Amino acid sequence: MSMLPNYILAFIFIVFLIYSFINIKIEKAKVSNGCLYGIGILIAILLLGMSIYGIIFNIPLGQVQMLIENSFK
């Protein structure tokens, strides 16, 4: 049950990234603040990577965050 948030977050981030790709590349939507939108996409990619890492190695998301924080100390 502790792995359920990883799957939920991975699904949410994949949907967000697909929606963003469709709006920007296919429909040629204009973004009012491209810098903030780009930061949002980068954060979504980072969190998606964390979720997938947790799913692959069967680690809850909080422990994945702790591993990343400890690698920078």
PDB file of N, CA, C, O and CB in Angstrom:
ATOM      1  N   MET A   1       0.818  -1.206   0.000  1.00  0.00           N
ATOM      2  CA  MET A   1       0.000   0.000   0.000  1.00  0.00           C
ATOM      3  C   MET A   1       0.860   1.267   0.000  1.00  0.00           C
ATOM      4  O   MET A   1       0.399   2.332  -0.413  1.00  0.00           O
ATOM      5  CB  MET A   1      -0.930   0.000   1.209  1.00  0.00           C
ATOM      6  N   SER A   2       2.111   1.153   0.464  1.00  0.00           N
ATOM      7  CA  SER A   2       2.950   2.347   0.501  1.00  0.00           C
ATOM      8  C   SER A   2       3.417   2.758  -0.887  1.00  0.00           C
ATOM      9  O   SER A   2       3.907   3.873  -1.067  1.00  0.00           O
ATOM     10  CB  SER A   2       4.150   2.115   1.397  1.00  0.00           C
ATOM     11  N   MET A   3       3.274   1.879  -1.866  1.00  0.00           N
ATOM     12  CA  MET A   3       3.709   2.194  -3.227  1.00  0.00           C
ATOM     13  C   MET A   3       2.611   2.869  -4.042  1.00  0.00           C
ATOM     14  O   MET A   3       2.876   3.365  -5.136  1.00  0.00           O
ATOM     15  CB  MET A   3       4.165   0.932  -3.932  1.00  0.00           C
ATOM     16  N   LEU A   4       1.406   2.894  -3.538  1.00  0.00           N
ATOM     17  CA  LEU A   4       0.291   3.474  -4.287  1.00  0.00           C
ATOM     18  C   LEU A   4       0.519   4.941  -4.658  1.00  0.00           C
ATOM     19  O   LEU A   4       0.203   5.318  -5.787  1.00  0.00           O
ATOM     20  CB  LEU A   4      -0.981   3.351  -3.480  1.00  0.00           C
ATOM     21  N   PRO A   5       1.057   5.798  -3.761  1.00  0.00           N
ATOM     22  CA  PRO A   5       1.311   7.188  -4.180  1.00  0.00           C
ATOM     23  C   PRO A   5       2.282   7.303  -5.345  1.00  0.00           C
ATOM     24  O   PRO A   5       2.157   8.214  -6.163  1.00  0.00           O
ATOM     25  CB  PRO A   5       1.846   7.980  -3.018  1.00  0.00           C
ATOM     26  N   ASN A   6       3.251   6.392  -5.434  1.00  0.00           N
ATOM     27  CA  ASN A   6       4.178   6.439  -6.574  1.00  0.00           C
ATOM     28  C   ASN A   6       3.441   6.234  -7.889  1.00  0.00           C
ATOM     29  O   ASN A   6       3.687   6.949  -8.860  1.00  0.00           O
ATOM     30  CB  ASN A   6       5.274   5.377  -6.420  1.00  0.00           C
ATOM     31  N   TYR A   7       2.539   5.260  -7.922  1.00  0.00           N
ATOM     32  CA  TYR A   7       1.780   4.995  -9.147  1.00  0.00           C
ATOM     33  C   TYR A   7       0.842   6.152  -9.476  1.00  0.00           C
ATOM     34  O   TYR A   7       0.712   6.541 -10.636  1.00  0.00           O
ATOM     35  CB  TYR A   7       0.980   3.696  -9.008  1.00  0.00           C
ATOM     36  N   ILE A   8       0.192   6.697  -8.455  1.00  0.00           N
ATOM     37  CA  ILE A   8      -0.741   7.809  -8.675  1.00  0.00           C
ATOM     38  C   ILE A   8      -0.003   9.032  -9.194  1.00  0.00           C
ATOM     39  O   ILE A   8      -0.437   9.654 -10.164  1.00  0.00           O
ATOM     40  CB  ILE A   8      -1.491   8.155  -7.377  1.00  0.00           C
ATOM     41  N   LEU A   9       1.111   9.385  -8.555  1.00  0.00           N
ATOM     42  CA  LEU A   9       1.872  10.550  -9.000  1.00  0.00           C
ATOM     43  C   LEU A   9       2.461  10.343 -10.387  1.00  0.00           C
ATOM     44  O   LEU A   9       2.475  11.271 -11.196  1.00  0.00           O
ATOM     45  CB  LEU A   9       2.981  10.861  -8.011  1.00  0.00           C
ATOM     46  N   ALA A  10       2.945   9.147 -10.671  1.00  0.00           N
ATOM     47  CA  ALA A  10       3.487   8.882 -12.004  1.00  0.00           C
ATOM     48  C   ALA A  10       2.405   9.067 -13.064  1.00  0.00           C
ATOM     49  O   ALA A  10       2.661   9.646 -14.120  1.00  0.00           O
ATOM     50  CB  ALA A  10       4.072   7.458 -12.080  1.00  0.00           C
ATOM     51  N   PHE A  11       1.205   8.578 -12.787  1.00  0.00           N
ATOM     52  CA  PHE A  11       0.094   8.739 -13.733  1.00  0.00           C
ATOM     53  C   PHE A  11      -0.256  10.209 -13.927  1.00  0.00           C
ATOM     54  O   PHE A  11      -0.464  10.652 -15.056  1.00  0.00           O
ATOM     55  CB  PHE A  11      -1.140   7.968 -13.248  1.00  0.00           C
ATOM     56  N   ILE A  12      -0.324  10.967 -12.839  1.00  0.00           N
ATOM     57  CA  ILE A  12      -0.669  12.396 -12.923  1.00  0.00           C
ATOM     58  C   ILE A  12       0.381  13.157 -13.731  1.00  0.00           C
ATOM     59  O   ILE A  12       0.029  13.982 -14.574  1.00  0.00           O
ATOM     60  CB  ILE A  12      -0.797  13.011 -11.506  1.00  0.00           C
ATOM     61  N   PHE A  13       1.662  12.891 -13.486  1.00  0.00           N
ATOM     62  CA  PHE A  13       2.712  13.609 -14.198  1.00  0.00           C
ATOM     63  C   PHE A  13       2.758  13.225 -15.674  1.00  0.00           C
ATOM     64  O   PHE A  13       3.022  14.073 -16.526  1.00  0.00           O
ATOM     65  CB  PHE A  13       4.061  13.341 -13.551  1.00  0.00           C
ATOM     66  N   ILE A  14       2.503  11.953 -15.983  1.00  0.00           N
ATOM     67  CA  ILE A  14       2.464  11.542 -17.388  1.00  0.00           C
ATOM     68  C   ILE A  14       1.318  12.237 -18.115  1.00  0.00           C
ATOM     69  O   ILE A  14       1.488  12.709 -19.239  1.00  0.00           O
ATOM     70  CB  ILE A  14       2.318  10.011 -17.502  1.00  0.00           C
ATOM     71  N   VAL A  15       0.155  12.300 -17.477  1.00  0.00           N
ATOM     72  CA  VAL A  15      -0.994  12.989 -18.088  1.00  0.00           C
ATOM     73  C   VAL A  15      -0.682  14.466 -18.293  1.00  0.00           C
ATOM     74  O   VAL A  15      -1.001  15.021 -19.345  1.00  0.00           O
ATOM     75  CB  VAL A  15      -2.260  12.830 -17.210  1.00  0.00           C
ATOM     76  N   PHE A  16      -0.062  15.116 -17.301  1.00  0.00           N
ATOM     77  CA  PHE A  16       0.288  16.534 -17.419  1.00  0.00           C
ATOM     78  C   PHE A  16       1.273  16.764 -18.558  1.00  0.00           C
ATOM     79  O   PHE A  16       1.114  17.707 -19.334  1.00  0.00           O
ATOM     80  CB  PHE A  16       0.879  17.050 -16.103  1.00  0.00           C
ATOM     81  N   LEU A  17       2.288  15.912 -18.664  1.00  0.00           N
ATOM     82  CA  LEU A  17       3.279  16.100 -19.723  1.00  0.00           C
ATOM     83  C   LEU A  17       2.691  15.842 -21.106  1.00  0.00           C
ATOM     84  O   LEU A  17       3.031  16.544 -22.058  1.00  0.00           O
ATOM     85  CB  LEU A  17       4.471  15.183 -19.491  1.00  0.00           C
ATOM     86  N   ILE A  18       1.821  14.855 -21.233  1.00  0.00           N
ATOM     87  CA  ILE A  18       1.162  14.601 -22.522  1.00  0.00           C
ATOM     88  C   ILE A  18       0.252  15.768 -22.886  1.00  0.00           C
ATOM     89  O   ILE A  18       0.231  16.203 -24.037  1.00  0.00           O
ATOM     90  CB  ILE A  18       0.349  13.281 -22.473  1.00  0.00           C
ATOM     91  N   TYR A  19      -0.506  16.282 -21.905  1.00  0.00           N
ATOM     92  CA  TYR A  19      -1.381  17.432 -22.145  1.00  0.00           C
ATOM     93  C   TYR A  19      -0.564  18.652 -22.568  1.00  0.00           C
ATOM     94  O   TYR A  19      -0.956  19.375 -23.484  1.00  0.00           O
ATOM     95  CB  TYR A  19      -2.207  17.755 -20.883  1.00  0.00           C
ATOM     96  N   SER A  20       0.568  18.881 -21.902  1.00  0.00           N
ATOM     97  CA  SER A  20       1.421  20.009 -22.258  1.00  0.00           C
ATOM     98  C   SER A  20       1.984  19.853 -23.658  1.00  0.00           C
ATOM     99  O   SER A  20       2.019  20.816 -24.424  1.00  0.00           O
ATOM    100  CB  SER A  20       2.554  20.156 -21.256  1.00  0.00           C
ATOM    101  N   PHE A  21       2.425  18.650 -24.000  1.00  0.00           N
ATOM    102  CA  PHE A  21       2.968  18.414 -25.337  1.00  0.00           C
ATOM    103  C   PHE A  21       1.915  18.661 -26.408  1.00  0.00           C
ATOM    104  O   PHE A  21       2.195  19.283 -27.432  1.00  0.00           O
ATOM    105  CB  PHE A  21       3.505  16.987 -25.452  1.00  0.00           C
ATOM    106  N   ILE A  22       0.698  18.169 -26.165  1.00  0.00           N
ATOM    107  CA  ILE A  22      -0.374  18.355 -27.152  1.00  0.00           C
ATOM    108  C   ILE A  22      -0.697  19.832 -27.311  1.00  0.00           C
ATOM    109  O   ILE A  22      -0.860  20.308 -28.435  1.00  0.00           O
ATOM    110  CB  ILE A  22      -1.641  17.577 -26.739  1.00  0.00           C
ATOM    111  N   ASN A  23      -0.790  20.562 -26.216  1.00  0.00           N
ATOM    112  CA  ASN A  23      -1.129  21.985 -26.306  1.00  0.00           C
ATOM    113  C   ASN A  23      -0.040  22.804 -26.985  1.00  0.00           C
ATOM    114  O   ASN A  23      -0.346  23.672 -27.802  1.00  0.00           O
ATOM    115  CB  ASN A  23      -1.392  22.541 -24.925  1.00  0.00           C
ATOM    116  N   ILE A  24       1.197  22.552 -26.670  1.00  0.00           N
ATOM    117  CA  ILE A  24       2.273  23.394 -27.184  1.00  0.00           C
ATOM    118  C   ILE A  24       2.684  22.999 -28.601  1.00  0.00           C
ATOM    119  O   ILE A  24       2.820  23.864 -29.467  1.00  0.00           O
ATOM    120  CB  ILE A  24       3.476  23.320 -26.260  1.00  0.00           C
ATOM    121  N   LYS A  25       2.881  21.712 -28.845  1.00  0.00           N
ATOM    122  CA  LYS A  25       3.423  21.282 -30.141  1.00  0.00           C
ATOM    123  C   LYS A  25       2.358  21.071 -31.206  1.00  0.00           C
ATOM    124  O   LYS A  25       2.542  21.479 -32.353  1.00  0.00           O
ATOM    125  CB  LYS A  25       4.198  20.011 -29.967  1.00  0.00           C
ATOM    126  N   ILE A  26       1.248  20.440 -30.843  1.00  0.00           N
ATOM    127  CA  ILE A  26       0.265  20.081 -31.851  1.00  0.00           C
ATOM    128  C   ILE A  26      -0.728  21.221 -32.093  1.00  0.00           C
ATOM    129  O   ILE A  26      -1.001  21.578 -33.238  1.00  0.00           O
ATOM    130  CB  ILE A  26      -0.477  18.816 -31.433  1.00  0.00           C
ATOM    131  N   GLU A  27      -1.270  21.793 -31.001  1.00  0.00           N
ATOM    132  CA  GLU A  27      -2.264  22.858 -31.163  1.00  0.00           C
ATOM    133  C   GLU A  27      -1.642  24.243 -31.255  1.00  0.00           C
ATOM    134  O   GLU A  27      -2.350  25.223 -31.488  1.00  0.00           O
ATOM    135  CB  GLU A  27      -3.239  22.826 -30.017  1.00  0.00           C
ATOM    136  N   LYS A  28      -0.319  24.340 -31.075  1.00  0.00           N
ATOM    137  CA  LYS A  28       0.417  25.604 -31.145  1.00  0.00           C
ATOM    138  C   LYS A  28      -0.167  26.662 -30.205  1.00  0.00           C
ATOM    139  O   LYS A  28      -0.318  27.823 -30.584  1.00  0.00           O
ATOM    140  CB  LYS A  28       0.416  26.129 -32.577  1.00  0.00           C
ATOM    141  N   ALA A  29      -0.491  26.252 -28.985  1.00  0.00           N
ATOM    142  CA  ALA A  29      -1.049  27.180 -28.004  1.00  0.00           C
ATOM    143  C   ALA A  29       0.033  28.150 -27.545  1.00  0.00           C
ATOM    144  O   ALA A  29       1.203  27.789 -27.424  1.00  0.00           O
ATOM    145  CB  ALA A  29      -1.645  26.415 -26.794  1.00  0.00           C
ATOM    146  N   LYS A  30      -0.378  29.374 -27.295  1.00  0.00           N
ATOM    147  CA  LYS A  30       0.535  30.394 -26.792  1.00  0.00           C
ATOM    148  C   LYS A  30       0.503  30.370 -25.269  1.00  0.00           C
ATOM    149  O   LYS A  30      -0.564  30.390 -24.654  1.00  0.00           O
ATOM    150  CB  LYS A  30       0.158  31.806 -27.336  1.00  0.00           C
ATOM    151  N   VAL A  31       1.689  30.326 -24.674  1.00  0.00           N
ATOM    152  CA  VAL A  31       1.807  30.314 -23.222  1.00  0.00           C
ATOM    153  C   VAL A  31       2.137  31.730 -22.780  1.00  0.00           C
ATOM    154  O   VAL A  31       3.059  32.352 -23.306  1.00  0.00           O
ATOM    155  CB  VAL A  31       2.897  29.293 -22.735  1.00  0.00           C
ATOM    156  N   SER A  32       1.370  32.245 -21.797  1.00  0.00           N
ATOM    157  CA  SER A  32       1.570  33.633 -21.381  1.00  0.00           C
ATOM    158  C   SER A  32       2.892  33.826 -20.651  1.00  0.00           C
ATOM    159  O   SER A  32       3.545  34.853 -20.833  1.00  0.00           O
ATOM    160  CB  SER A  32       0.424  34.080 -20.492  1.00  0.00           C
ATOM    161  N   ASN A  33       3.300  32.874 -19.837  1.00  0.00           N
ATOM    162  CA  ASN A  33       4.577  32.974 -19.152  1.00  0.00           C
ATOM    163  C   ASN A  33       5.351  31.683 -19.387  1.00  0.00           C
ATOM    164  O   ASN A  33       5.211  30.718 -18.636  1.00  0.00           O
ATOM    165  CB  ASN A  33       4.382  33.244 -17.630  1.00  0.00           C
ATOM    166  N   GLY A  34       6.151  31.676 -20.413  1.00  0.00           N
ATOM    167  CA  GLY A  34       6.866  30.479 -20.825  1.00  0.00           C
ATOM    168  C   GLY A  34       7.886  29.998 -19.810  1.00  0.00           C
ATOM    169  O   GLY A  34       8.125  28.797 -19.688  1.00  0.00           O
ATOM    170  N   CYS A  35       8.490  30.933 -19.078  1.00  0.00           N
ATOM    171  CA  CYS A  35       9.498  30.552 -18.091  1.00  0.00           C
ATOM    172  C   CYS A  35       8.874  29.730 -16.975  1.00  0.00           C
ATOM    173  O   CYS A  35       9.399  28.678 -16.611  1.00  0.00           O
ATOM    174  CB  CYS A  35      10.183  31.795 -17.514  1.00  0.00           C
ATOM    175  N   LEU A  36       7.768  30.196 -16.435  1.00  0.00           N
ATOM    176  CA  LEU A  36       7.097  29.455 -15.364  1.00  0.00           C
ATOM    177  C   LEU A  36       6.553  28.127 -15.866  1.00  0.00           C
ATOM    178  O   LEU A  36       6.595  27.127 -15.150  1.00  0.00           O
ATOM    179  CB  LEU A  36       5.964  30.288 -14.770  1.00  0.00           C
ATOM    180  N   TYR A  37       6.050  28.111 -17.073  1.00  0.00           N
ATOM    181  CA  TYR A  37       5.539  26.866 -17.650  1.00  0.00           C
ATOM    182  C   TYR A  37       6.667  25.869 -17.841  1.00  0.00           C
ATOM    183  O   TYR A  37       6.492  24.676 -17.591  1.00  0.00           O
ATOM    184  CB  TYR A  37       4.835  27.134 -18.990  1.00  0.00           C
ATOM    185  N   GLY A  38       7.835  26.350 -18.284  1.00  0.00           N
ATOM    186  CA  GLY A  38       8.999  25.486 -18.440  1.00  0.00           C
ATOM    187  C   GLY A  38       9.474  24.928 -17.107  1.00  0.00           C
ATOM    188  O   GLY A  38       9.845  23.758 -17.016  1.00  0.00           O
ATOM    189  N   ILE A  39       9.463  25.763 -16.074  1.00  0.00           N
ATOM    190  CA  ILE A  39       9.837  25.292 -14.738  1.00  0.00           C
ATOM    191  C   ILE A  39       8.860  24.230 -14.263  1.00  0.00           C
ATOM    192  O   ILE A  39       9.270  23.240 -13.657  1.00  0.00           O
ATOM    193  CB  ILE A  39       9.881  26.463 -13.736  1.00  0.00           C
ATOM    194  N   GLY A  40       7.570  24.420 -14.530  1.00  0.00           N
ATOM    195  CA  GLY A  40       6.572  23.417 -14.157  1.00  0.00           C
ATOM    196  C   GLY A  40       6.793  22.094 -14.860  1.00  0.00           C
ATOM    197  O   GLY A  40       6.623  21.032 -14.262  1.00  0.00           O
ATOM    198  N   ILE A  41       7.170  22.152 -16.124  1.00  0.00           N
ATOM    199  CA  ILE A  41       7.443  20.925 -16.874  1.00  0.00           C
ATOM    200  C   ILE A  41       8.696  20.235 -16.334  1.00  0.00           C
ATOM    201  O   ILE A  41       8.721  19.010 -16.216  1.00  0.00           O
ATOM    202  CB  ILE A  41       7.607  21.234 -18.377  1.00  0.00           C
ATOM    203  N   LEU A  42       9.735  21.006 -16.006  1.00  0.00           N
ATOM    204  CA  LEU A  42      10.951  20.416 -15.448  1.00  0.00           C
ATOM    205  C   LEU A  42      10.686  19.753 -14.097  1.00  0.00           C
ATOM    206  O   LEU A  42      11.212  18.674 -13.821  1.00  0.00           O
ATOM    207  CB  LEU A  42      12.035  21.484 -15.299  1.00  0.00           C
ATOM    208  N   ILE A  43       9.873  20.391 -13.256  1.00  0.00           N
ATOM    209  CA  ILE A  43       9.524  19.809 -11.960  1.00  0.00           C
ATOM    210  C   ILE A  43       8.717  18.533 -12.159  1.00  0.00           C
ATOM    211  O   ILE A  43       8.926  17.548 -11.450  1.00  0.00           O
ATOM    212  CB  ILE A  43       8.730  20.818 -11.101  1.00  0.00           C
ATOM    213  N   ALA A  44       7.792  18.545 -13.125  1.00  0.00           N
ATOM    214  CA  ALA A  44       7.005  17.340 -13.401  1.00  0.00           C
ATOM    215  C   ALA A  44       7.895  16.195 -13.867  1.00  0.00           C
ATOM    216  O   ALA A  44       7.680  15.048 -13.474  1.00  0.00           O
ATOM    217  CB  ALA A  44       5.933  17.632 -14.457  1.00  0.00           C
ATOM    218  N   ILE A  45       8.892  16.490 -14.700  1.00  0.00           N
ATOM    219  CA  ILE A  45       9.815  15.453 -15.166  1.00  0.00           C
ATOM    220  C   ILE A  45      10.643  14.924 -14.002  1.00  0.00           C
ATOM    221  O   ILE A  45      10.855  13.716 -13.894  1.00  0.00           O
ATOM    222  CB  ILE A  45      10.739  16.002 -16.275  1.00  0.00           C
ATOM    223  N   LEU A  46      11.112  15.812 -13.129  1.00  0.00           N
ATOM    224  CA  LEU A  46      11.880  15.387 -11.966  1.00  0.00           C
ATOM    225  C   LEU A  46      11.054  14.487 -11.051  1.00  0.00           C
ATOM    226  O   LEU A  46      11.526  13.433 -10.625  1.00  0.00           O
ATOM    227  CB  LEU A  46      12.379  16.602 -11.192  1.00  0.00           C
ATOM    228  N   LEU A  47       9.832  14.895 -10.750  1.00  0.00           N
ATOM    229  CA  LEU A  47       8.985  14.089  -9.875  1.00  0.00           C
ATOM    230  C   LEU A  47       8.560  12.781 -10.534  1.00  0.00           C
ATOM    231  O   LEU A  47       8.397  11.769  -9.853  1.00  0.00           O
ATOM    232  CB  LEU A  47       7.756  14.880  -9.468  1.00  0.00           C
ATOM    233  N   LEU A  48       8.382  12.793 -11.850  1.00  0.00           N
ATOM    234  CA  LEU A  48       8.082  11.549 -12.563  1.00  0.00           C
ATOM    235  C   LEU A  48       9.259  10.585 -12.455  1.00  0.00           C
ATOM    236  O   LEU A  48       9.072   9.387 -12.244  1.00  0.00           O
ATOM    237  CB  LEU A  48       7.754  11.834 -14.049  1.00  0.00           C
ATOM    238  N   GLY A  49      10.457  11.109 -12.600  1.00  0.00           N
ATOM    239  CA  GLY A  49      11.642  10.274 -12.446  1.00  0.00           C
ATOM    240  C   GLY A  49      11.756   9.695 -11.047  1.00  0.00           C
ATOM    241  O   GLY A  49      12.107   8.528 -10.878  1.00  0.00           O
ATOM    242  N   MET A  50      11.457  10.515 -10.042  1.00  0.00           N
ATOM    243  CA  MET A  50      11.482  10.023  -8.666  1.00  0.00           C
ATOM    244  C   MET A  50      10.442   8.929  -8.451  1.00  0.00           C
ATOM    245  O   MET A  50      10.718   7.931  -7.785  1.00  0.00           O
ATOM    246  CB  MET A  50      11.243  11.173  -7.686  1.00  0.00           C
ATOM    247  N   SER A  51       9.259   9.112  -9.008  1.00  0.00           N
ATOM    248  CA  SER A  51       8.203   8.109  -8.862  1.00  0.00           C
ATOM    249  C   SER A  51       8.581   6.805  -9.550  1.00  0.00           C
ATOM    250  O   SER A  51       8.381   5.726  -8.992  1.00  0.00           O
ATOM    251  CB  SER A  51       6.887   8.634  -9.431  1.00  0.00           C
ATOM    252  N   ILE A  52       9.122   6.899 -10.752  1.00  0.00           N
ATOM    253  CA  ILE A  52       9.520   5.696 -11.482  1.00  0.00           C
ATOM    254  C   ILE A  52      10.666   4.983 -10.764  1.00  0.00           C
ATOM    255  O   ILE A  52      10.689   3.754 -10.707  1.00  0.00           O
ATOM    256  CB  ILE A  52       9.933   6.052 -12.924  1.00  0.00           C
ATOM    257  N   TYR A  53      11.617   5.745 -10.215  1.00  0.00           N
ATOM    258  CA  TYR A  53      12.707   5.143  -9.444  1.00  0.00           C
ATOM    259  C   TYR A  53      12.153   4.397  -8.234  1.00  0.00           C
ATOM    260  O   TYR A  53      12.596   3.291  -7.923  1.00  0.00           O
ATOM    261  CB  TYR A  53      13.715   6.222  -8.992  1.00  0.00           C
ATOM    262  N   GLY A  54      11.185   5.006  -7.556  1.00  0.00           N
ATOM    263  CA  GLY A  54      10.564   4.348  -6.412  1.00  0.00           C
ATOM    264  C   GLY A  54       9.795   3.100  -6.800  1.00  0.00           C
ATOM    265  O   GLY A  54       9.786   2.118  -6.058  1.00  0.00           O
ATOM    266  N   ILE A  55       9.148   3.129  -7.956  1.00  0.00           N
ATOM    267  CA  ILE A  55       8.403   1.958  -8.424  1.00  0.00           C
ATOM    268  C   ILE A  55       9.367   0.826  -8.779  1.00  0.00           C
ATOM    269  O   ILE A  55       9.128  -0.328  -8.424  1.00  0.00           O
ATOM    270  CB  ILE A  55       7.525   2.322  -9.647  1.00  0.00           C
ATOM    271  N   ILE A  56      10.454   1.152  -9.479  1.00  0.00           N
ATOM    272  CA  ILE A  56      11.404   0.122  -9.910  1.00  0.00           C
ATOM    273  C   ILE A  56      12.077  -0.544  -8.714  1.00  0.00           C
ATOM    274  O   ILE A  56      12.185  -1.769  -8.665  1.00  0.00           O
ATOM    275  CB  ILE A  56      12.465   0.727 -10.837  1.00  0.00           C
ATOM    276  N   PHE A  57      12.529   0.257  -7.748  1.00  0.00           N
ATOM    277  CA  PHE A  57      13.270  -0.283  -6.618  1.00  0.00           C
ATOM    278  C   PHE A  57      12.400  -0.521  -5.385  1.00  0.00           C
ATOM    279  O   PHE A  57      12.918  -0.838  -4.314  1.00  0.00           O
ATOM    280  CB  PHE A  57      14.393   0.644  -6.265  1.00  0.00           C
ATOM    281  N   ASN A  58      11.079  -0.371  -5.528  1.00  0.00           N
ATOM    282  CA  ASN A  58      10.124  -0.647  -4.460  1.00  0.00           C
ATOM    283  C   ASN A  58      10.426   0.183  -3.211  1.00  0.00           C
ATOM    284  O   ASN A  58      10.484  -0.338  -2.097  1.00  0.00           O
ATOM    285  CB  ASN A  58      10.136  -2.136  -4.116  1.00  0.00           C
ATOM    286  N   ILE A  59      10.617   1.483  -3.425  1.00  0.00           N
ATOM    287  CA  ILE A  59      10.924   2.424  -2.353  1.00  0.00           C
ATOM    288  C   ILE A  59       9.815   3.473  -2.311  1.00  0.00           C
ATOM    289  O   ILE A  59       9.423   3.984  -3.360  1.00  0.00           O
ATOM    290  CB  ILE A  59      12.330   3.091  -2.563  1.00  0.00           C
ATOM    291  N   PRO A  60       9.297   3.809  -1.122  1.00  0.00           N
ATOM    292  CA  PRO A  60       8.318   4.903  -1.038  1.00  0.00           C
ATOM    293  C   PRO A  60       8.935   6.234  -1.460  1.00  0.00           C
ATOM    294  O   PRO A  60      10.151   6.410  -1.392  1.00  0.00           O
ATOM    295  CB  PRO A  60       7.761   5.016   0.390  1.00  0.00           C
ATOM    296  N   LEU A  61       8.104   7.152  -1.888  1.00  0.00           N
ATOM    297  CA  LEU A  61       8.570   8.420  -2.451  1.00  0.00           C
ATOM    298  C   LEU A  61       9.361   9.245  -1.433  1.00  0.00           C
ATOM    299  O   LEU A  61      10.308   9.936  -1.807  1.00  0.00           O
ATOM    300  CB  LEU A  61       7.383   9.231  -2.960  1.00  0.00           C
ATOM    301  N   GLY A  62       8.992   9.182  -0.170  1.00  0.00           N
ATOM    302  CA  GLY A  62       9.720   9.923   0.854  1.00  0.00           C
ATOM    303  C   GLY A  62      11.158   9.450   1.001  1.00  0.00           C
ATOM    304  O   GLY A  62      12.062  10.253   1.235  1.00  0.00           O
ATOM    305  N   GLN A  63      11.367   8.141   0.863  1.00  0.00           N
ATOM    306  CA  GLN A  63      12.732   7.621   0.953  1.00  0.00           C
ATOM    307  C   GLN A  63      13.550   7.963  -0.283  1.00  0.00           C
ATOM    308  O   GLN A  63      14.763   8.147  -0.193  1.00  0.00           O
ATOM    309  CB  GLN A  63      12.708   6.114   1.154  1.00  0.00           C
ATOM    310  N   VAL A  64      12.899   8.049  -1.429  1.00  0.00           N
ATOM    311  CA  VAL A  64      13.607   8.479  -2.650  1.00  0.00           C
ATOM    312  C   VAL A  64      14.083   9.912  -2.469  1.00  0.00           C
ATOM    313  O   VAL A  64      15.212  10.244  -2.832  1.00  0.00           O
ATOM    314  CB  VAL A  64      12.687   8.362  -3.914  1.00  0.00           C
ATOM    315  N   GLN A  65      13.231  10.760  -1.911  1.00  0.00           N
ATOM    316  CA  GLN A  65      13.617  12.149  -1.651  1.00  0.00           C
ATOM    317  C   GLN A  65      14.784  12.197  -0.671  1.00  0.00           C
ATOM    318  O   GLN A  65      15.709  12.988  -0.853  1.00  0.00           O
ATOM    319  CB  GLN A  65      12.419  12.956  -1.100  1.00  0.00           C
ATOM    320  N   MET A  66      14.754  11.361   0.367  1.00  0.00           N
ATOM    321  CA  MET A  66      15.826  11.337   1.346  1.00  0.00           C
ATOM    322  C   MET A  66      17.142  10.887   0.704  1.00  0.00           C
ATOM    323  O   MET A  66      18.200  11.422   1.033  1.00  0.00           O
ATOM    324  CB  MET A  66      15.458  10.416   2.511  1.00  0.00           C
ATOM    325  N   LEU A  67      17.088   9.907  -0.210  1.00  0.00           N
ATOM    326  CA  LEU A  67      18.293   9.471  -0.904  1.00  0.00           C
ATOM    327  C   LEU A  67      18.911  10.598  -1.728  1.00  0.00           C
ATOM    328  O   LEU A  67      20.128  10.779  -1.744  1.00  0.00           O
ATOM    329  CB  LEU A  67      17.977   8.285  -1.801  1.00  0.00           C
ATOM    330  N   ILE A  68      18.050  11.349  -2.409  1.00  0.00           N
ATOM    331  CA  ILE A  68      18.536  12.474  -3.226  1.00  0.00           C
ATOM    332  C   ILE A  68      19.145  13.553  -2.338  1.00  0.00           C
ATOM    333  O   ILE A  68      20.209  14.089  -2.649  1.00  0.00           O
ATOM    334  CB  ILE A  68      17.387  13.070  -4.077  1.00  0.00           C
ATOM    335  N   GLU A  69      18.468  13.873  -1.227  1.00  0.00           N
ATOM    336  CA  GLU A  69      19.001  14.903  -0.322  1.00  0.00           C
ATOM    337  C   GLU A  69      20.330  14.476   0.280  1.00  0.00           C
ATOM    338  O   GLU A  69      21.241  15.295   0.407  1.00  0.00           O
ATOM    339  CB  GLU A  69      17.998  15.205   0.795  1.00  0.00           C
ATOM    340  N   ASN A  70      20.453  13.219   0.650  1.00  0.00           N
ATOM    341  CA  ASN A  70      21.702  12.742   1.257  1.00  0.00           C
ATOM    342  C   ASN A  70      22.850  12.694   0.255  1.00  0.00           C
ATOM    343  O   ASN A  70      24.013  12.769   0.653  1.00  0.00           O
ATOM    344  CB  ASN A  70      21.494  11.361   1.860  1.00  0.00           C
ATOM    345  N   SER A  71      22.553  12.573  -1.018  1.00  0.00           N
ATOM    346  CA  SER A  71      23.629  12.540  -2.013  1.00  0.00           C
ATOM    347  C   SER A  71      24.253  13.924  -2.215  1.00  0.00           C
ATOM    348  O   SER A  71      25.359  14.023  -2.747  1.00  0.00           O
ATOM    349  CB  SER A  71      23.097  12.009  -3.350  1.00  0.00           C
ATOM    350  N   PHE A  72      23.569  14.989  -1.801  1.00  0.00           N
ATOM    351  CA  PHE A  72      24.095  16.337  -1.954  1.00  0.00           C
ATOM    352  C   PHE A  72      24.797  16.831  -0.691  1.00  0.00           C
ATOM    353  O   PHE A  72      25.332  17.939  -0.685  1.00  0.00           O
ATOM    354  CB  PHE A  72      22.978  17.285  -2.323  1.00  0.00           C
ATOM    355  N   LYS A  73      24.806  16.041   0.365  1.00  0.00           N
ATOM    356  CA  LYS A  73      25.455  16.486   1.612  1.00  0.00           C
ATOM    357  C   LYS A  73      26.925  16.171   1.600  1.00  0.00           C
ATOM    358  O   LYS A  73      27.629  16.472   2.564  1.00  0.00           O
ATOM    359  CB  LYS A  73      24.802  15.835   2.826  1.00  0.00           C
TER     360      LYS A  73
END
